[in-house]
Amino acid sequence: MPSSAEDAPHPDPDGIVIQIAGVETVRPLRHLVLRPGRPVDTVHTLRDDEPSTWHLAAFADADVVGVVTLFADASPHFPGRRAERFRWMAVHPGWRGRGIGRLLMRRAADLLHDQGVEVLWAQGRDSALGFYEDIGFTTYGDGFIDPDTGIGHHIVAIDVEDLRSAGRTSETVES
Ligand SMILES: CC(C)(COP(=O)(O)OP(=O)(O)OC[C@H]1O[C@@H](n2cnc3c(N)ncnc32)[C@H](O)[C@@H]1OP(=O)(O)O)[C@@H](O)C(=O)NCCC(=O)NCCS
């Protein structure tokens, strides 16, 4: 887990600040976006309590507008390489399409690089595969239905160095 000292605030030109955050900061947006209408405890997971788990939040002033959670987990498609997995990737509905998801992933890649992590992967919702592929992830294998949500998913994965450079020159965030 990166230390918050390695993640000093540096706002993008339009004022979105992405920082390491506590789990209580990221859970409300997780719930709103990924388990709407379900009990709040559906966004509490055992991995949240592990010391190696960490979270990033995107702030617009004091508002949390994007979140993601990361933890060490071997990648089925990159055996032998040091990997982390992410879950609970969510951008507030009112802030989508402005580059916040890309910023979250890129900041994660920079911090993972600093930790010597080589691969980032996830079980991506099929509705978000276009996002992941747009920022450089590769989709692997057959799709599957998540038993908790009934939503279709595929494995997505990327070399951390490729994610660090994804779209560096074309990024824009409008506010
Ligand atoms: C998926 C999600 C995180 C993307 O966040 P975002 O801030 O809107 O994404 P960005 O603005 O950074 O988009 C980056 C690029 O991906 C594209 N993109 C974003 N969402 C997309 C989608 N669902 N399908 C296809 N392309 C998408 C954007 O058009 C953009 O392309 P561009 O750079 O060529 O303009 C957000 O839509 C979301 O929270 N969705 C609901 C929750 C969800 O599905 N989370 C993922 C769970 S695995």
The ligand as a MOL file (V3000), in Angstrom:
LIG
                    3D

  0  0  0     0  0            999 V3000
M  V30 BEGIN CTAB
M  V30 COUNTS 48 50 0 0 0
M  V30 BEGIN ATOM
M  V30 1 C -16.7810 3.2940 -16.1210 0
M  V30 2 C -16.5650 4.6550 -15.4290 0
M  V30 3 C -15.7560 4.4240 -14.1580 0
M  V30 4 C -15.7870 5.5700 -16.3760 0
M  V30 5 O -15.5000 6.7820 -15.7070 0
M  V30 6 P -15.4620 8.1920 -16.5250 0
M  V30 7 O -14.8690 9.2090 -15.6200 0
M  V30 8 O -16.7950 8.4800 -17.0750 0
M  V30 9 O -14.4700 7.8340 -17.7050 0
M  V30 10 P -13.5160 8.8590 -18.5190 0
M  V30 11 O -14.2460 10.1370 -18.7020 0
M  V30 12 O -12.1860 8.9100 -17.8470 0
M  V30 13 O -13.4180 8.1030 -19.9010 0
M  V30 14 C -12.2020 7.7440 -20.4980 0
M  V30 15 C -12.5390 7.2600 -21.8740 0
M  V30 16 O -13.3700 6.0820 -21.8070 0
M  V30 17 C -14.5880 6.2820 -22.5300 0
M  V30 18 N -15.6570 5.6810 -21.7510 0
M  V30 19 C -16.0260 5.9880 -20.4980 0
M  V30 20 N -17.0140 5.1670 -20.0930 0
M  V30 21 C -17.2780 4.3380 -21.1330 0
M  V30 22 C -18.1820 3.2510 -21.3100 0
M  V30 23 N -19.0210 2.8460 -20.3250 0
M  V30 24 N -18.1680 2.6130 -22.4990 0
M  V30 25 C -17.3380 2.9960 -23.4900 0
M  V30 26 N -16.4300 3.9970 -23.3560 0
M  V30 27 C -16.4150 4.6620 -22.1830 0
M  V30 28 C -14.7490 7.7910 -22.5790 0
M  V30 29 O -15.5170 8.1720 -23.7020 0
M  V30 30 C -13.3260 8.2700 -22.6960 0
M  V30 31 O -12.8790 8.1830 -24.0250 0
M  V30 32 P -12.0470 9.3900 -24.7010 0
M  V30 33 O -10.8600 9.6180 -23.8190 0
M  V30 34 O -11.7180 8.8400 -26.0370 0
M  V30 35 O -12.9720 10.5470 -24.6940 0
M  V30 36 C -17.9230 5.3360 -15.0940 0
M  V30 37 O -18.6840 5.4290 -16.2690 0
M  V30 38 C -18.7560 4.6260 -14.0570 0
M  V30 39 O -18.6050 4.8790 -12.8500 0
M  V30 40 N -19.6600 3.7260 -14.4900 0
M  V30 41 C -20.5980 3.0430 -13.6050 0
M  V30 42 C -19.8890 2.1100 -12.6430 0
M  V30 43 C -19.0590 1.0720 -13.3430 0
M  V30 44 O -19.4620 0.4270 -14.2880 0
M  V30 45 N -17.8290 0.9090 -12.7950 0
M  V30 46 C -16.9080 -0.0970 -13.2930 0
M  V30 47 C -17.1300 -1.3720 -12.5560 0
M  V30 48 S -16.0560 -2.6710 -13.1840 0
M  V30 END ATOM
M  V30 BEGIN BOND
M  V30 1 1 1 2
M  V30 2 1 2 3
M  V30 3 1 2 4
M  V30 4 1 2 36
M  V30 5 1 4 5
M  V30 6 1 5 6
M  V30 7 2 6 7
M  V30 8 1 6 8
M  V30 9 1 6 9
M  V30 10 1 9 10
M  V30 11 2 10 11
M  V30 12 1 10 12
M  V30 13 1 10 13
M  V30 14 1 13 14
M  V30 15 1 14 15
M  V30 16 1 15 16
M  V30 17 1 15 30
M  V30 18 1 16 17
M  V30 19 1 17 18
M  V30 20 1 17 28
M  V30 21 1 18 19
M  V30 22 1 18 27
M  V30 23 2 19 20
M  V30 24 1 20 21
M  V30 25 1 21 22
M  V30 26 2 21 27
M  V30 27 1 22 23
M  V30 28 2 22 24
M  V30 29 1 24 25
M  V30 30 2 25 26
M  V30 31 1 26 27
M  V30 32 1 28 29
M  V30 33 1 28 30
M  V30 34 1 30 31
M  V30 35 1 31 32
M  V30 36 2 32 33
M  V30 37 1 32 34
M  V30 38 1 32 35
M  V30 39 1 36 37
M  V30 40 1 36 38
M  V30 41 2 38 39
M  V30 42 1 38 40
M  V30 43 1 40 41
M  V30 44 1 41 42
M  V30 45 1 42 43
M  V30 46 2 43 44
M  V30 47 1 43 45
M  V30 48 1 45 46
M  V30 49 1 46 47
M  V30 50 1 47 48
M  V30 END BOND
M  V30 END CTAB
M  END
